[in-house]
């Protein structure tokens, strides 16, 4: 599972950086590298989305190690 988590986190970072580039400079790095909506670009986008789902699903277990804040 550690390998899967590392791959998911890496893809999530790549996706976040790509969206930052799109927002700041209207530059889509994935589309530039693999072609706009080519099959490979779509695979990258799908993998980034699946990585986000995986990380979100596991976020609860990641956060459960932190003590609850008391007010």
C-alpha positions as MATLAB code, in Angstrom:
seq = 'XXXXXXXXXXXXXXXXXXXXXXXXXXXXXXXXXXXXXXXXXXXXXXXXXXXXXXXXXXXXXXXXXXXXXXX';
ca = [
       0.000    0.000    0.000;
       2.882    2.381    0.573;
       3.749    2.280   -3.119;
       0.133    2.981   -4.087;
      -0.004    5.869   -1.616;
       3.245    7.327   -2.991;
       2.011    7.079   -6.581;
      -1.346    8.609   -5.635;
       0.323   11.475   -3.786;
       2.705   12.100   -6.686;
      -0.162   12.196   -9.182;
      -2.123   14.481   -6.879;
       0.815   16.896   -6.703;
       1.246   16.788  -10.492;
      -2.458   17.514  -10.913;
      -2.353   20.367   -8.428;
       0.655   21.933  -10.101;
      -0.999   21.557  -13.492;
      -4.153   23.313  -12.258;
      -1.987   26.050  -10.749;
      -0.347   26.574  -14.135;
      -3.746   26.638  -15.829;
      -5.086   29.182  -13.355;
      -2.042   31.443  -13.274;
      -0.803   31.287  -16.844;
      -3.494   29.502  -18.878;
      -0.892   26.809  -19.576;
      -1.929   23.146  -19.441;
       1.285   21.158  -19.067;
      -0.404   17.770  -19.529;
      -2.027   18.890  -22.788;
       1.276   20.374  -23.955;
       3.175   17.153  -23.245;
       0.638   14.605  -24.471;
      -1.721   16.520  -26.784;
      -4.968   18.252  -26.009;
      -7.486   15.585  -24.942;
      -5.423   12.814  -26.513;
      -5.883    9.335  -25.120;
      -2.719    9.707  -23.028;
      -3.840   13.088  -21.642;
      -7.189   11.592  -20.705;
      -5.451    8.694  -18.945;
      -3.337   11.166  -16.948;
      -6.434   13.200  -15.995;
      -8.301   10.032  -14.966;
      -5.358    8.800  -12.873;
      -5.087   12.189  -11.150;
      -8.817   12.082  -10.384;
      -8.622    8.538   -9.031;
      -5.638    9.556   -6.921;
      -7.667   12.390   -5.427;
     -10.463    9.949   -4.552;
      -7.981    7.542   -2.948;
      -6.248   10.250   -0.916;
      -9.613   11.715    0.158;
     -10.838    8.272    1.234;
      -7.700    7.682    3.255;
      -7.522   11.218    4.676;
      -9.610   10.207    7.652;
      -7.043    7.630    8.708;
      -4.222   10.128    8.133;
      -5.955   12.705   10.305;
      -6.946   10.271   13.047;
      -3.401   10.362   14.425;
      -3.704   14.051   15.300;
      -5.230   14.789   18.705;
      -8.597   16.506   18.615;
      -8.507   20.239   19.292;
     -10.314   21.326   22.432;
     -11.893   24.700   22.731;
];
